[in-house]
């Protein structure tokens, strides 16, 4: 399930650092309205699912163990423009 989130600007750098260094998360940052429109046009969520970054394809097999049953590092999409 994709998770859309954007941290308050005063905490942005600290939270990003925790997510990337402690959790090994990959961040997709949609910082402008144009970025959000481009993601919609390119069908970002479907593309990520086809590449097994989200959805059933990101779930763990018996041989791979990483991040609570996922076989890929967590993926977080951030944007102040998605509500």
N, C-alpha and C positions, 0 to 999 in steps of 0.2 A: 504494500500500500504506500503510495507516495506521500510524503509528509512535507507540507509547505509551511515555512516558518521564516520569520525575520526577527532578529534580536533588536532591542532598543539601541540606538546609536551610541549611547554612552558605554555600553558593555560589548559592543560589536567585536572589537579586536580580541578581547580576553576570551569571549565565548568561542569565536572561530578557532583560536589557538587550542583551547581545550578539546574541541570537536576533532580537529585534525591531528593533534599530537597524542592525546590520551586515548581517543576512540578510533583513530585512523580513518575518520570519515572523509568522504569526498564531498565537496561543496559545489553545487551548481548555483551561481549567484545571478539572479535576474534583477539587477539594480535599477533599471530604467523601464519606463512603459514600453519603449521600443524593444527591449530584451524580452519582455513578456509576450509582446505581439509576435516576435520572431519565433519564440518557443512554441506558441500556438500554431503558427504557420507551418513550422517544421514538425509538428506533432511530437514534441519532446518526450512525453510520457510513453507513447507507443514505441518510439525509437529506443528508449531505455529498457523497455520490457523485451523488445526483440533481441537486445544485446544481453539479456539476462541480468541486468543491473537492478531491476525491481520485479516484483511479481513472483510467480511460481518458479521461474528459472533461477531466481536468486536464492532459493531455499537450498539447504544443505543436503548433500548426499551422505551416505554413511562414512565415506572415506575422507571428506573434507569437513573440518570443524573450524568455524570462525564466526564470531559475533552472534551469539544466540541463535544458531541454526541457519544463519545465512552463510553462503560460501564466498561472498564478496564483502568488502568493507562497506559500512553504512553509507548511504547516499542521502544527502539533505539538500533540498531545493529551498533557497532563501530568496525572499523578495518583499520589499515594503509595499508592493503594488498588488499582491494577491490577497484577497480577503475570503 
